[in-house]
Amino acid sequence: MSYVQSNLMPNEQVTAIGKIHWAIYVSGTLFILLGIYFVSAAHGAGGGLGALLVIVGLFWLIRAWLYSFSTELAVTNKRVIAKFGLIRRSTVELLHSKVESFNVEQSILGRTLNYGTVIVHGTGGGRTPIRGIAEPLEFRKQALTAIEANRS
């Protein structure tokens, strides 16, 4: 059971879920492909570099998978919930009345592939960035709609 589902309060329902975008796997995949190219094309000198690139690529892929697996972002009819980490866990849970704003930051590639960083601003100066969120503008829209429905 997910962190969000296991920590819902009575009569609380999830209204929006943030997903991690597949683009977080691109750099690791490119390193592995480049490493395989060097290993297969080189007859000696490039083999060591190719093996190193494959190892670095695998490390980045595992790191990206762990981030994707261990990150949860959800908006319920009462709160905004963000959870990071597998072994060392960090959570942010803000009641709708404590959410000031949502910011979305996207690079050119992020706008093209529709991913970005969602930053949740809470009252009192709390700032929680969640990187690599797929469809961040749609998530922000759903979150703000849920918050406004709760305030009405």
Wavefront OBJ file of the C-alpha trace (Angstrom):
o trace
v 0.000 0.000 0.000
v 1.285 3.440 -0.858
v 2.186 6.040 1.746
v -0.671 8.288 0.647
v -3.291 5.527 0.793
v -2.108 4.304 4.183
v -2.249 7.803 5.719
v -5.642 9.025 4.578
v -7.862 10.495 7.282
v -11.526 9.473 7.640
v -13.644 10.760 4.720
v -10.509 11.839 2.821
v -10.229 10.986 -0.875
v -7.415 11.456 -3.368
v -8.343 13.979 -6.076
v -5.034 14.292 -7.965
v -1.837 12.248 -8.172
v 1.500 13.487 -9.510
v 3.504 11.001 -11.576
v 7.239 11.039 -12.268
v 8.039 11.563 -15.967
v 10.026 8.989 -17.951
v 12.584 11.663 -18.919
v 14.493 11.032 -15.684
v 15.815 7.819 -17.289
v 17.247 9.480 -20.417
v 20.725 10.418 -19.152
v 21.422 6.967 -17.707
v 20.204 5.288 -20.893
v 22.395 7.537 -23.071
v 25.473 6.755 -20.972
v 24.809 3.015 -21.279
v 24.328 3.239 -25.044
v 27.471 5.329 -25.439
v 29.386 2.860 -23.267
v 28.164 -0.099 -25.319
v 29.228 1.713 -28.480
v 32.755 2.310 -27.105
v 33.083 -1.284 -25.916
v 31.942 -2.737 -29.234
v 33.803 -0.259 -31.500
v 37.101 -0.185 -29.631
v 39.660 -2.949 -29.913
v 41.357 -2.152 -26.636
v 41.772 1.478 -25.650
v 38.081 2.470 -25.586
v 36.910 -0.682 -23.803
v 37.751 0.633 -20.336
v 36.051 3.949 -20.998
v 33.031 2.128 -22.396
v 32.775 -0.091 -19.314
v 33.011 2.983 -17.075
v 30.238 4.711 -19.033
v 28.010 1.621 -18.700
v 28.613 1.515 -14.927
v 27.851 5.232 -14.546
v 24.735 4.815 -16.717
v 23.530 1.888 -14.602
v 24.091 3.916 -11.444
v 22.016 6.794 -12.859
v 19.249 4.452 -14.009
v 19.040 2.816 -10.576
v 19.058 6.221 -8.908
v 16.263 7.458 -11.206
v 14.202 4.316 -10.580
v 14.603 4.686 -6.804
v 13.501 8.324 -7.030
v 10.489 7.383 -9.139
v 9.593 4.428 -6.913
v 9.924 6.324 -3.640
v 8.313 9.658 -4.548
v 4.603 10.247 -4.084
v 2.694 13.455 -4.672
v -1.043 13.671 -4.142
v -3.802 16.127 -3.448
v -6.770 14.961 -1.429
v -9.979 16.747 -0.607
v -8.265 17.905 2.639
v -4.459 18.028 2.145
v -1.482 18.144 -0.181
v 0.836 15.185 0.505
v 4.400 14.720 -0.761
v 6.667 11.832 0.255
v 10.296 11.293 -0.782
v 12.777 8.584 0.011
v 12.900 4.859 0.509
v 15.097 4.318 3.548
v 15.424 7.916 4.715
v 11.934 9.335 4.327
v 10.856 12.958 4.112
v 7.194 13.911 4.036
v 5.266 17.138 3.650
v 1.569 17.235 4.436
v -0.201 20.580 4.193
v -3.835 21.229 4.915
v -5.484 23.130 2.079
v -5.779 26.196 4.316
v -1.966 26.208 4.701
v -1.153 26.086 0.963
v -0.227 29.503 -0.422
v 0.621 28.608 -4.008
v 1.953 26.101 -6.515
v 4.745 27.117 -8.873
v 5.770 25.159 -11.942
v 9.273 25.393 -13.415
v 9.977 23.877 -16.826
v 13.055 23.958 -19.027
v 12.744 24.057 -22.814
v 13.044 20.266 -22.907
v 10.564 20.033 -20.030
v 8.024 22.119 -21.942
v 8.579 20.009 -25.048
v 8.188 16.689 -23.213
v 5.648 18.040 -20.666
v 7.502 17.597 -17.375
v 8.863 19.930 -14.747
v 9.270 20.819 -11.100
v 6.217 21.546 -8.978
v 6.976 23.759 -5.990
v 4.427 23.801 -3.176
v 4.567 26.973 -1.068
v 3.041 26.741 2.370
v 2.218 29.523 4.783
v 5.151 30.451 6.964
v 7.688 30.171 4.156
v 7.666 26.398 3.596
v 8.842 25.522 0.093
v 8.775 21.970 -1.249
v 10.096 21.300 -4.784
v 9.150 18.013 -6.448
v 11.273 17.398 -9.549
v 10.465 15.431 -12.666
v 6.661 15.567 -12.438
v 4.802 14.576 -15.601
v 2.155 17.066 -16.755
v 2.960 19.607 -14.026
v 0.521 22.269 -15.263
v -2.345 19.780 -15.232
v -1.367 18.626 -11.735
v -1.293 22.243 -10.522
v -4.708 22.870 -12.075
v -6.227 19.798 -10.399
v -4.635 20.703 -7.074
v -5.882 24.299 -7.152
v -9.359 23.120 -8.188
v -9.466 20.722 -5.219
v -8.245 23.409 -2.833
v -10.813 25.932 -4.072
v -13.611 23.341 -3.822
v -12.605 22.703 -0.195
v -12.535 26.424 0.663
v -16.009 27.062 -0.779
l 1 2 3 4 5 6 7 8 9 10 11 12 13 14 15 16 17 18 19 20 21 22 23 24 25 26 27 28 29 30 31 32 33 34 35 36 37 38 39 40 41 42 43 44 45 46 47 48 49 50 51 52 53 54 55 56 57 58 59 60 61 62 63 64 65 66 67 68 69 70 71 72 73 74 75 76 77 78 79 80 81 82 83 84 85 86 87 88 89 90 91 92 93 94 95 96 97 98 99 100 101 102 103 104 105 106 107 108 109 110 111 112 113 114 115 116 117 118 119 120 121 122 123 124 125 126 127 128 129 130 131 132 133 134 135 136 137 138 139 140 141 142 143 144 145 146 147 148 149 150 151 152
